[in-house]
Amino acid sequence: MELSEIQPDVKLSADLSALTAEVKIGGKMSGKLWDSANGATIWTNSSWGSWPMAKINLTEGGAGSFSYRNPSEKRNHIIMSLVRALNGEFWSTYETRKVEE
């Protein structure tokens, strides 16, 4: 598993009436399942994504918004998201179907 450095992103509207600044963190995870008898790879997969940590929006009229997520709390969410995406094939799932008469 790898977590990236914080990645800033600033956007200014074409008419200069709005500003958006965001900070994201990226994550990658890969996994491999080997056959212990002969060392052959049985299964491999990877997952990746990007999650917002802080964001601010400002508009010409003075209205705006701000959001922030504690990095240490967000880390657990990022890890679980990567794990679920990585090994989704192994999670129990249930499906209901309507049977036509």
The first five atom37 places (N, CA, C, CB, O) and aatype in JSON, in Angstrom:
{
  "aatype": [12, 6, 10, 15, 6, 9, 5, 14, 3, 19, 11, 10, 15, 0, 3, 10, 15, 0, 10, 16, 0, 6, 19, 11, 9, 7, 7, 11, 12, 15, 7, 11, 10, 17, 3, 15, 0, 2, 7, 0, 16, 9, 17, 16, 2, 15, 15, 17, 7, 15, 17, 14, 12, 0, 11, 9, 2, 10, 16, 6, 7, 7, 0, 7, 15, 13, 15, 18, 1, 2, 14, 15, 6, 11, 1, 2, 8, 9, 9, 12, 15, 10, 19, 1, 0, 10, 2, 7, 6, 13, 17, 15, 16, 18, 6, 16, 1, 11, 19, 6, 6],
  "atom_mask": [
    [1, 1, 1, 1, 1],
    [1, 1, 1, 1, 1],
    [1, 1, 1, 1, 1],
    [1, 1, 1, 1, 1],
    [1, 1, 1, 1, 1],
    [1, 1, 1, 1, 1],
    [1, 1, 1, 1, 1],
    [1, 1, 1, 1, 1],
    [1, 1, 1, 1, 1],
    [1, 1, 1, 1, 1],
    [1, 1, 1, 1, 1],
    [1, 1, 1, 1, 1],
    [1, 1, 1, 1, 1],
    [1, 1, 1, 1, 1],
    [1, 1, 1, 1, 1],
    [1, 1, 1, 1, 1],
    [1, 1, 1, 1, 1],
    [1, 1, 1, 1, 1],
    [1, 1, 1, 1, 1],
    [1, 1, 1, 1, 1],
    [1, 1, 1, 1, 1],
    [1, 1, 1, 1, 1],
    [1, 1, 1, 1, 1],
    [1, 1, 1, 1, 1],
    [1, 1, 1, 1, 1],
    [1, 1, 1, 0, 1],
    [1, 1, 1, 0, 1],
    [1, 1, 1, 1, 1],
    [1, 1, 1, 1, 1],
    [1, 1, 1, 1, 1],
    [1, 1, 1, 0, 1],
    [1, 1, 1, 1, 1],
    [1, 1, 1, 1, 1],
    [1, 1, 1, 1, 1],
    [1, 1, 1, 1, 1],
    [1, 1, 1, 1, 1],
    [1, 1, 1, 1, 1],
    [1, 1, 1, 1, 1],
    [1, 1, 1, 0, 1],
    [1, 1, 1, 1, 1],
    [1, 1, 1, 1, 1],
    [1, 1, 1, 1, 1],
    [1, 1, 1, 1, 1],
    [1, 1, 1, 1, 1],
    [1, 1, 1, 1, 1],
    [1, 1, 1, 1, 1],
    [1, 1, 1, 1, 1],
    [1, 1, 1, 1, 1],
    [1, 1, 1, 0, 1],
    [1, 1, 1, 1, 1],
    [1, 1, 1, 1, 1],
    [1, 1, 1, 1, 1],
    [1, 1, 1, 1, 1],
    [1, 1, 1, 1, 1],
    [1, 1, 1, 1, 1],
    [1, 1, 1, 1, 1],
    [1, 1, 1, 1, 1],
    [1, 1, 1, 1, 1],
    [1, 1, 1, 1, 1],
    [1, 1, 1, 1, 1],
    [1, 1, 1, 0, 1],
    [1, 1, 1, 0, 1],
    [1, 1, 1, 1, 1],
    [1, 1, 1, 0, 1],
    [1, 1, 1, 1, 1],
    [1, 1, 1, 1, 1],
    [1, 1, 1, 1, 1],
    [1, 1, 1, 1, 1],
    [1, 1, 1, 1, 1],
    [1, 1, 1, 1, 1],
    [1, 1, 1, 1, 1],
    [1, 1, 1, 1, 1],
    [1, 1, 1, 1, 1],
    [1, 1, 1, 1, 1],
    [1, 1, 1, 1, 1],
    [1, 1, 1, 1, 1],
    [1, 1, 1, 1, 1],
    [1, 1, 1, 1, 1],
    [1, 1, 1, 1, 1],
    [1, 1, 1, 1, 1],
    [1, 1, 1, 1, 1],
    [1, 1, 1, 1, 1],
    [1, 1, 1, 1, 1],
    [1, 1, 1, 1, 1],
    [1, 1, 1, 1, 1],
    [1, 1, 1, 1, 1],
    [1, 1, 1, 1, 1],
    [1, 1, 1, 0, 1],
    [1, 1, 1, 1, 1],
    [1, 1, 1, 1, 1],
    [1, 1, 1, 1, 1],
    [1, 1, 1, 1, 1],
    [1, 1, 1, 1, 1],
    [1, 1, 1, 1, 1],
    [1, 1, 1, 1, 1],
    [1, 1, 1, 1, 1],
    [1, 1, 1, 1, 1],
    [1, 1, 1, 1, 1],
    [1, 1, 1, 1, 1],
    [1, 1, 1, 1, 1],
    [1, 1, 1, 1, 1]
  ],
  "atom_positions": [
    [[0.83, -1.17, 0.0], [0.0, 0.0, 0.0], [0.88, 1.24, 0.0], [-0.95, -0.01, 1.2], [1.91, 1.28, 0.67]],
    [[0.46, 2.24, -0.76], [1.16, 3.52, -0.82], [0.15, 4.65, -0.68], [1.96, 3.66, -2.14], [-0.9, 4.62, -1.32]],
    [[0.47, 5.64, 0.13], [-0.31, 6.87, 0.19], [0.58, 7.98, -0.34], [-0.82, 7.18, 1.64], [1.75, 8.07, 0.02]],
    [[0.02, 8.81, -1.2], [0.81, 9.88, -1.81], [0.95, 11.06, -0.87], [0.17, 10.32, -3.13], [0.3, 11.13, 0.18]],
    [[1.8, 11.98, -1.25], [1.87, 13.26, -0.57], [0.58, 14.02, -0.87], [3.13, 14.08, -1.02], [-0.13, 13.69, -1.82]],
    [[0.28, 15.01, -0.08], [-0.91, 15.82, -0.31], [-0.76, 16.56, -1.64], [-1.14, 16.83, 0.86], [0.3, 17.12, -1.93]],
    [[-1.84, 16.55, -2.44], [-1.82, 17.14, -3.78], [-2.79, 18.33, -3.82], [-2.2, 16.09, -4.86], [-4.0, 18.13, -3.76]],
    [[-2.28, 19.55, -3.94], [-3.17, 20.71, -4.03], [-3.71, 20.9, -5.45], [-2.45, 21.98, -3.57], [-3.06, 20.52, -6.43]],
    [[-4.89, 21.48, -5.55], [-5.5, 21.78, -6.84], [-6.29, 23.08, -6.69], [-6.43, 20.6, -7.34], [-7.22, 23.14, -5.88]],
    [[-5.93, 24.11, -7.45], [-6.6, 25.41, -7.38], [-7.22, 25.7, -8.74], [-5.61, 26.54, -6.96], [-6.57, 25.55, -9.77]],
    [[-8.49, 26.13, -8.72], [-9.19, 26.47, -9.96], [-9.83, 27.85, -9.82], [-10.28, 25.4, -10.31], [-10.43, 28.17, -8.79]],
    [[-9.68, 28.66, -10.84], [-10.27, 29.98, -10.9], [-11.2, 30.02, -12.1], [-9.17, 31.09, -10.99], [-10.81, 29.62, -13.2]],
    [[-12.42, 30.48, -11.89], [-13.37, 30.5, -13.0], [-12.89, 31.46, -14.09], [-14.79, 30.91, -12.5], [-12.11, 32.37, -13.83]],
    [[-13.37, 31.24, -15.31], [-12.95, 32.03, -16.46], [-13.25, 33.51, -16.28], [-13.62, 31.52, -17.73], [-12.49, 34.36, -16.74]],
    [[-14.36, 33.83, -15.61], [-14.72, 35.24, -15.41], [-14.18, 35.79, -14.08], [-16.23, 35.4, -15.45], [-14.54, 36.9, -13.68]],
    [[-13.33, 35.03, -13.41], [-12.68, 35.4, -12.15], [-13.66, 35.66, -11.01], [-11.84, 36.64, -12.36], [-13.35, 36.4, -10.07]],
    [[-14.84, 35.06, -11.08], [-15.85, 35.29, -10.05], [-15.87, 34.2, -8.98], [-17.21, 35.4, -10.68], [-16.57, 34.36, -7.97]],
    [[-15.14, 33.13, -9.16], [-15.15, 32.03, -8.18], [-13.78, 31.38, -8.12], [-16.23, 30.99, -8.54], [-13.07, 31.26, -9.12]],
    [[-13.43, 30.95, -6.92], [-12.16, 30.27, -6.67], [-12.44, 29.0, -5.88], [-11.15, 31.19, -5.91], [-13.17, 29.03, -4.89]],
    [[-11.86, 27.91, -6.31], [-11.96, 26.64, -5.6], [-10.55, 26.12, -5.36], [-12.81, 25.61, -6.4], [-9.75, 26.02, -6.29]],
    [[-10.25, 25.79, -4.13], [-8.97, 25.19, -3.78], [-9.25, 23.89, -3.04], [-8.09, 26.17, -2.91], [-10.08, 23.85, -2.13]],
    [[-8.55, 22.83, -3.43], [-8.79, 21.52, -2.85], [-7.46, 20.82, -2.59], [-9.68, 20.66, -3.78], [-6.49, 21.0, -3.33]],
    [[-7.44, 20.03, -1.54], [-6.27, 19.22, -1.22], [-6.73, 17.77, -1.19], [-5.62, 19.64, 0.15], [-7.67, 17.42, -0.49]],
    [[-6.05, 16.91, -1.97], [-6.39, 15.48, -2.04], [-5.19, 14.64, -1.65], [-6.87, 15.1, -3.47], [-4.04, 15.09, -1.67]],
    [[-5.49, 13.41, -1.29], [-4.43, 12.43, -1.04], [-4.76, 11.2, -1.88], [-4.31, 12.07, 0.51], [-5.92, 10.78, -1.93]],
    [[-3.77, 10.63, -2.51], [-3.96, 9.46, -3.35], [-3.47, 8.21, -2.65], [0.0, 0.0, 0.0], [-2.61, 8.26, -1.77]],
    [[-4.04, 7.08, -3.05], [-3.63, 5.81, -2.47], [-3.62, 4.71, -3.53], [0.0, 0.0, 0.0], [-4.42, 4.72, -4.46]],
    [[-2.69, 3.76, -3.36], [-2.6, 2.59, -4.24], [-2.36, 1.35, -3.39], [-1.45, 2.76, -5.3], [-1.67, 1.4, -2.37]],
    [[-2.94, 0.25, -3.82], [-2.72, -1.02, -3.13], [-2.7, -2.13, -4.16], [-3.83, -1.29, -2.05], [-3.48, -2.11, -5.12]],
    [[-1.83, -3.1, -3.97], [-1.8, -4.26, -4.86], [-1.67, -5.52, -4.02], [-0.63, -4.15, -5.9], [-1.12, -5.51, -2.92]],
    [[-2.19, -6.6, -4.57], [-2.14, -7.88, -3.87], [-1.92, -9.02, -4.84], [0.0, 0.0, 0.0], [-2.27, -8.93, -6.02]],
    [[-1.35, -10.08, -4.33], [-1.06, -11.25, -5.16], [-1.26, -12.5, -4.3], [0.39, -11.19, -5.75], [-0.88, -12.53, -3.13]],
    [[-1.85, -13.52, -4.89], [-2.06, -14.8, -4.22], [-1.24, -15.85, -4.95], [-3.58, -15.19, -4.18], [-1.38, -16.04, -6.16]],
    [[-0.35, -16.54, -4.2], [0.54, -17.53, -4.79], [0.12, -18.94, -4.38], [1.99, -17.28, -4.38], [-0.43, -19.15, -3.3]],
    [[0.38, -19.88, -5.25], [0.24, -21.3, -4.92], [1.48, -21.69, -4.15], [0.05, -22.19, -6.22], [2.59, -21.6, -4.67]],
    [[1.31, -22.13, -2.9], [2.47, -22.42, -2.06], [3.23, -23.66, -2.53], [2.04, -22.6, -0.62], [4.41, -23.82, -2.19]],
    [[2.59, -24.54, -3.28], [3.27, -25.76, -3.73], [4.3, -25.47, -4.83], [2.25, -26.77, -4.24], [5.39, -26.02, -4.81]],
    [[3.95, -24.58, -5.79], [4.88, -24.37, -6.9], [5.24, -22.89, -7.12], [4.29, -24.93, -8.17], [6.01, -22.57, -8.02]],
    [[4.68, -21.99, -6.31], [5.02, -20.58, -6.42], [4.33, -19.84, -7.57], [0.0, 0.0, 0.0], [4.67, -18.69, -7.85]],
    [[3.38, -20.49, -8.22], [2.69, -19.85, -9.34], [1.7, -18.8, -8.82], [1.95, -20.92, -10.2], [1.1, -18.97, -7.75]],
    [[1.54, -17.75, -9.58], [0.57, -16.72, -9.22], [-0.83, -17.21, -9.58], [0.88, -15.38, -9.94], [-1.1, -17.58, -10.73]],
    [[-1.72, -17.21, -8.59], [-3.1, -17.66, -8.8], [-4.01, -16.47, -9.09], [-3.61, -18.45, -7.58], [-4.92, -16.55, -9.92]],
    [[-3.76, -15.37, -8.39], [-4.63, -14.19, -8.51], [-3.8, -12.94, -8.21], [-5.85, -14.3, -7.54], [-2.92, -12.95, -7.35]],
    [[-4.1, -11.88, -8.92], [-3.47, -10.59, -8.65], [-4.46, -9.48, -8.97], [-2.16, -10.42, -9.47], [-5.3, -9.62, -9.86]],
    [[-4.36, -8.39, -8.24], [-5.26, -7.27, -8.46], [-4.64, -6.02, -7.86], [-6.67, -7.55, -7.86], [-3.72, -6.11, -7.05]],
    [[-5.14, -4.87, -8.26], [-4.69, -3.62, -7.67], [-5.86, -2.64, -7.61], [-3.52, -3.01, -8.49], [-6.84, -2.79, -8.34]],
    [[-5.74, -1.66, -6.73], [-6.76, -0.62, -6.61], [-6.06, 0.7, -6.34], [-7.78, -0.96, -5.47], [-4.95, 0.73, -5.83]],
    [[-6.72, 1.8, -6.7], [-6.15, 3.12, -6.48], [-7.29, 4.12, -6.44], [-5.12, 3.49, -7.59], [-8.41, 3.84, -6.88]],
    [[-7.01, 5.27, -5.9], [-8.02, 6.31, -5.83], [-7.46, 7.59, -5.27], [0.0, 0.0, 0.0], [-6.27, 7.67, -4.93]],
    [[-8.31, 8.59, -5.16], [-7.95, 9.9, -4.66], [-9.08, 10.4, -3.76], [-7.67, 10.9, -5.83], [-10.25, 10.3, -4.14]],
    [[-8.75, 10.93, -2.59], [-9.74, 11.34, -1.62], [-9.49, 12.78, -1.19], [-9.73, 10.42, -0.42], [-8.35, 13.16, -0.92]],
    [[-10.58, 13.6, -1.12], [-10.42, 14.99, -0.69], [-10.14, 15.08, 0.82], [-11.67, 15.81, -1.04], [-10.73, 14.34, 1.61]],
    [[-9.24, 15.97, 1.2], [-8.92, 16.19, 2.61], [-9.42, 17.56, 3.08], [-7.4, 16.08, 2.84], [-9.86, 17.71, 4.22]],
    [[-9.36, 18.54, 2.21], [-9.83, 19.89, 2.54], [-10.25, 20.58, 1.24], [-8.73, 20.72, 3.28], [-9.69, 20.33, 0.17]],
    [[-11.25, 21.46, 1.37], [-11.74, 22.17, 0.19], [-12.31, 23.51, 0.62], [-12.8, 21.34, -0.58], [-12.97, 23.62, 1.66]],
    [[-12.06, 24.52, -0.19], [-12.62, 25.84, 0.05], [-13.16, 26.4, -1.26], [-11.56, 26.8, 0.67], [-12.51, 26.31, -2.3]],
    [[-14.36, 26.97, -1.2], [-15.0, 27.61, -2.35], [-15.28, 29.05, -1.98], [-16.31, 26.86, -2.77], [-15.86, 29.32, -0.93]],
    [[-14.89, 29.98, -2.83], [-15.17, 31.39, -2.63], [-15.81, 31.95, -3.9], [-13.89, 32.18, -2.27], [-15.39, 31.62, -5.01]],
    [[-16.82, 32.8, -3.71], [-17.48, 33.42, -4.87], [-17.36, 34.94, -4.76], [-18.97, 32.98, -4.96], [-17.0, 35.48, -3.71]],
    [[-17.68, 35.58, -5.84], [-17.55, 37.03, -5.95], [-18.35, 37.77, -4.88], [-17.99, 37.48, -7.33], [-17.9, 38.79, -4.36]],
    [[-19.53, 37.28, -4.55], [-20.38, 37.93, -3.57], [-19.97, 37.72, -2.13], [0.0, 0.0, 0.0], [-20.63, 38.22, -1.22]],
    [[-18.9, 37.01, -1.9], [-18.43, 36.76, -0.54], [-18.92, 35.46, 0.06], [0.0, 0.0, 0.0], [-18.47, 35.06, 1.13]],
    [[-19.83, 34.78, -0.62], [-20.32, 33.49, -0.12], [-19.24, 32.44, -0.34], [-21.65, 33.07, -0.83], [-18.43, 32.54, -1.26]],
    [[-19.24, 31.46, 0.5], [-18.24, 30.4, 0.34], [-18.52, 29.22, 1.24], [0.0, 0.0, 0.0], [-19.48, 29.22, 2.02]],
    [[-17.68, 28.22, 1.13], [-17.8, 27.03, 1.97], [-16.41, 26.48, 2.22], [-18.72, 25.96, 1.32], [-15.47, 26.74, 1.47]],
    [[-16.31, 25.71, 3.3], [-15.04, 25.12, 3.68], [-15.3, 23.75, 4.28], [-14.27, 26.02, 4.68], [-16.25, 23.59, 5.05]],
    [[-14.49, 22.76, 3.93], [-14.6, 21.44, 4.55], [-13.19, 20.92, 4.84], [-15.38, 20.45, 3.63], [-12.24, 21.21, 4.11]],
    [[-13.08, 20.14, 5.9], [-11.79, 19.58, 6.31], [-12.02, 18.21, 6.92], [-11.06, 20.52, 7.32], [-12.98, 18.0, 7.66]],
    [[-11.13, 17.28, 6.61], [-11.18, 15.95, 7.19], [-9.84, 15.67, 7.86], [-11.5, 14.86, 6.11], [-8.78, 15.91, 7.28]],
    [[-9.9, 15.17, 9.07], [-8.68, 14.85, 9.82], [-7.94, 13.72, 9.09], [-9.03, 14.43, 11.28], [-8.5, 12.65, 8.89]],
    [[-6.68, 13.95, 8.7], [-5.94, 12.92, 7.93], [-5.84, 11.57, 8.63], [-4.55, 13.42, 7.65], [-5.93, 10.54, 7.97]],
    [[-5.65, 11.55, 9.95], [-5.51, 10.26, 10.63], [-6.83, 9.49, 10.63], [-5.01, 10.46, 12.06], [-6.82, 8.26, 10.54]],
    [[-7.95, 10.2, 10.74], [-9.26, 9.53, 10.67], [-9.58, 9.1, 9.25], [-10.37, 10.46, 11.2], [-10.14, 8.02, 9.04]],
    [[-9.22, 9.9, 8.28], [-9.49, 9.6, 6.87], [-8.65, 8.41, 6.4], [-9.21, 10.84, 6.0], [-9.06, 7.69, 5.49]],
    [[-7.49, 8.22, 7.01], [-6.58, 7.14, 6.6], [-7.27, 5.78, 6.68], [-5.32, 7.14, 7.49], [-7.14, 4.96, 5.77]],
    [[-8.01, 5.53, 7.76], [-8.72, 4.24, 7.9], [-9.75, 4.07, 6.79], [-9.4, 4.15, 9.27], [-9.9, 2.97, 6.25]],
    [[-10.46, 5.13, 6.46], [-11.44, 5.07, 5.37], [-10.76, 4.76, 4.04], [-12.22, 6.4, 5.28], [-11.26, 3.96, 3.25]],
    [[-9.63, 5.4, 3.79], [-8.88, 5.17, 2.55], [-8.43, 3.72, 2.46], [-7.66, 6.12, 2.46], [-8.59, 3.08, 1.42]],
    [[-7.87, 3.21, 3.54], [-7.37, 1.82, 3.55], [-8.52, 0.85, 3.29], [-6.68, 1.5, 4.9], [-8.37, -0.05, 2.47]],
    [[-9.65, 1.02, 3.97], [-10.77, 0.1, 3.77], [-11.33, 0.21, 2.35], [-11.88, 0.37, 4.78], [-11.72, -0.8, 1.77]],
    [[-11.36, 1.4, 1.79], [-11.83, 1.57, 0.41], [-10.92, 0.83, -0.56], [-11.9, 3.06, 0.03], [-11.4, 0.18, -1.49]],
    [[-9.62, 0.93, -0.35], [-8.66, 0.24, -1.22], [-8.77, -1.27, -1.07], [-7.22, 0.69, -0.9], [-8.72, -2.0, -2.07]],
    [[-8.93, -1.75, 0.16], [-9.06, -3.2, 0.4], [-10.32, -3.74, -0.26], [-9.08, -3.5, 1.92], [-10.28, -4.78, -0.92]],
    [[-11.44, -3.04, -0.1], [-12.71, -3.5, -0.71], [-12.61, -3.54, -2.23], [-13.87, -2.59, -0.28], [-13.1, -4.48, -2.86]],
    [[-12.0, -2.53, -2.81], [-11.86, -2.51, -4.27], [-10.88, -3.59, -4.74], [-11.38, -1.12, -4.75], [-11.07, -4.19, -5.8]],
    [[-9.85, -3.83, -3.95], [-8.82, -4.81, -4.32], [-9.36, -6.24, -4.31], [-7.63, -4.7, -3.38], [-9.16, -6.99, -5.27]],
    [[-10.03, -6.61, -3.23], [-10.42, -8.02, -3.1], [-11.92, -8.22, -3.11], [-9.86, -8.6, -1.84], [-12.44, -9.11, -2.43]],
    [[-12.64, -7.4, -3.87], [-14.09, -7.51, -3.96], [-14.57, -8.88, -4.38], [0.0, 0.0, 0.0], [-15.68, -9.28, -4.03]],
    [[-13.75, -9.61, -5.13], [-14.14, -10.94, -5.59], [-14.28, -11.93, -4.44], [-13.12, -11.46, -6.58], [-14.95, -12.95, -4.59]],
    [[-13.67, -11.64, -3.29], [-13.68, -12.57, -2.17], [-14.7, -12.21, -1.1], [-12.32, -12.63, -1.55], [-14.88, -12.96, -0.14]],
    [[-15.39, -11.06, -1.23], [-16.38, -10.65, -0.24], [-17.7, -11.37, -0.53], [-16.57, -9.1, -0.25], [-18.08, -11.55, -1.69]],
    [[-18.39, -11.77, 0.52], [-19.7, -12.41, 0.36], [-20.68, -11.4, -0.21], [-20.22, -12.97, 1.72], [-20.71, -10.24, 0.21]],
    [[-21.47, -11.84, -1.15], [-22.51, -10.97, -1.71], [-23.8, -11.76, -1.81], [-22.09, -10.41, -3.1], [-23.79, -12.99, -1.91]],
    [[-24.9, -11.04, -1.78], [-26.21, -11.66, -1.9], [-26.94, -10.98, -3.05], [-27.02, -11.55, -0.57], [-26.81, -9.78, -3.28]],
    [[-27.72, -11.78, -3.76], [-28.46, -11.25, -4.88], [-29.86, -11.82, -4.84], [-27.76, -11.57, -6.22], [-30.05, -13.02, -4.64]],
    [[-30.84, -10.95, -5.02], [-32.21, -11.44, -5.1], [-32.71, -11.24, -6.52], [-33.13, -10.7, -4.08], [-32.4, -10.25, -7.18]],
    [[-33.47, -12.2, -6.97], [-34.01, -12.15, -8.35], [-35.48, -12.5, -8.32], [-33.23, -13.11, -9.31], [-35.91, -13.38, -7.57]],
    [[-36.23, -11.81, -9.12], [-37.64, -12.12, -9.25], [-37.8, -13.27, -10.24], [-38.45, -10.87, -9.71], [-37.27, -13.21, -11.35]],
    [[-38.51, -14.29, -9.85], [-38.74, -15.45, -10.71], [-40.07, -15.25, -11.43], [-38.75, -16.78, -9.88], [-41.11, -15.06, -10.82]],
    [[-39.99, -15.28, -12.74], [-41.2, -15.13, -13.55], [-41.99, -16.43, -13.54], [-40.86, -14.71, -15.0], [-41.41, -17.52, -13.63]],
    [[-43.3, -16.32, -13.42], [-44.15, -17.53, -13.4], [-44.58, -17.93, -14.78], [-45.38, -17.31, -12.54], [-45.29, -18.92, -14.94]]
  ]
}
